[in-house]
Amino acid sequence: MDDIEDHDENCIIVAYFHKDIENIMEHLQKAGIDARSYYGGNSQKVNDENKGLFEDGKLRCLVAGHDVIAQGHNLQEYCSLMYV
């Protein structure tokens, strides 16, 4: 959290478990960081919307599930930092 709060760059945070994604999202929202999730706990429509916002530069942080990232999405080209 300290690293993310110290800059304005876009980032992806990858987590393995749904509960971890939910906890990370809670902390980011409490810190006032514009973040959305991209994982199996969302509907496909929500995931597509969140991914699109991130790719369009309208979202600072994307918290993604490892299983979704493993599908071959090349999201790192839309950010400066990636946390795994």
ZIBELUR-V612710 format. One record per pair of residues at least 12 apart in sequence whose ideal C-beta (glycine too) atoms are under 10 Angstrom apart, sorted by the first residue. I is the first residue (numbers start at 1). J is the second residue. D is the distance in whole Angstrom. If there is no record, write none. Layout:
i	j	d
I	J	D
I	J	D
This chain:
i	j	d
1	24	9
1	27	6
1	28	8
1	30	9
1	31	6
1	33	9
3	81	8
3	83	8
4	24	10
4	27	9
4	28	7
4	31	8
4	33	6
4	35	9
4	60	9
4	61	7
4	81	8
4	83	8
5	28	9
5	31	6
5	32	9
5	33	7
7	80	8
7	81	8
8	33	10
8	60	7
8	80	10
9	60	8
9	61	10
9	79	7
9	80	4
9	81	6
10	34	10
10	54	7
10	57	7
10	59	8
10	60	6
10	61	7
10	62	8
10	75	10
10	78	6
10	79	4
10	80	6
10	81	7
10	82	10
11	28	10
11	33	9
11	35	9
11	54	10
11	60	7
11	61	5
11	62	8
11	63	9
11	76	10
11	78	10
11	79	5
11	80	7
11	81	4
11	82	7
11	83	7
12	38	9
12	54	8
12	61	8
12	62	5
12	63	8
12	64	6
12	69	8
12	73	10
12	75	6
12	76	7
12	78	8
12	79	5
12	80	10
12	81	8
12	82	5
12	83	7
12	84	9
13	25	9
13	28	8
13	35	8
13	37	10
13	61	7
13	62	7
13	63	5
13	64	7
13	79	10
13	81	9
13	82	8
13	83	5
13	84	8
14	38	10
14	39	10
14	62	9
14	63	8
14	64	5
14	65	8
14	66	6
14	68	9
14	69	5
14	70	9
14	75	10
14	82	7
14	83	7
14	84	5
15	37	9
15	39	8
15	63	7
15	64	8
15	65	7
15	66	7
15	69	10
15	83	9
15	84	9
16	65	8
16	66	5
16	67	8
16	84	9
17	39	10
17	65	8
17	66	9
18	37	9
18	39	7
18	40	7
18	41	5
18	42	10
18	65	7
18	67	10
19	41	9
20	39	10
20	63	9
20	65	9
20	66	10
21	37	6
21	38	9
21	39	5
21	40	9
21	41	7
21	42	10
21	63	5
21	64	8
21	65	6
21	66	10
21	68	10
22	37	8
22	39	9
22	41	7
22	63	9
23	63	10
24	37	8
24	61	9
24	63	5
24	83	9
25	37	5
25	39	10
25	61	9
25	63	5
27	63	10
28	60	9
28	61	6
28	63	7
33	60	6
33	61	6
34	53	9
34	58	9
34	59	6
34	60	4
34	61	7
35	50	9
35	54	10
35	59	7
35	60	7
35	61	4
35	62	7
35	63	6
36	49	8
36	50	4
36	51	9
36	53	7
36	54	7
36	58	10
36	59	6
36	60	9
36	61	8
36	62	6
36	63	7
36	64	10
37	50	7
37	61	10
37	62	8
37	63	5
37	64	7
37	65	8
37	68	10
38	50	5
38	51	6
38	53	10
38	54	8
38	59	10
38	62	5
38	63	7
38	64	4
38	65	7
38	68	6
38	69	8
38	73	9
38	75	8
39	62	10
39	63	8
39	64	6
39	65	3
39	66	9
39	67	7
39	68	6
39	69	9
40	65	6
40	67	6
40	68	7
41	65	8
42	65	9
42	68	9
47	64	9
47	65	9
47	68	7
50	62	7
50	63	9
50	64	9
51	64	9
51	68	9
51	73	7
51	75	7
51	78	9
54	75	7
54	78	6
54	79	8
55	73	10
55	74	10
55	75	7
55	77	9
55	78	5
55	79	10
56	78	9
57	78	7
57	79	10
59	78	9
59	79	10
60	79	9
61	79	8
61	81	9
61	83	10
62	75	7
62	78	8
62	79	8
62	82	10
63	83	9
64	82	10
64	84	10
66	84	8
69	82	9
69	84	9
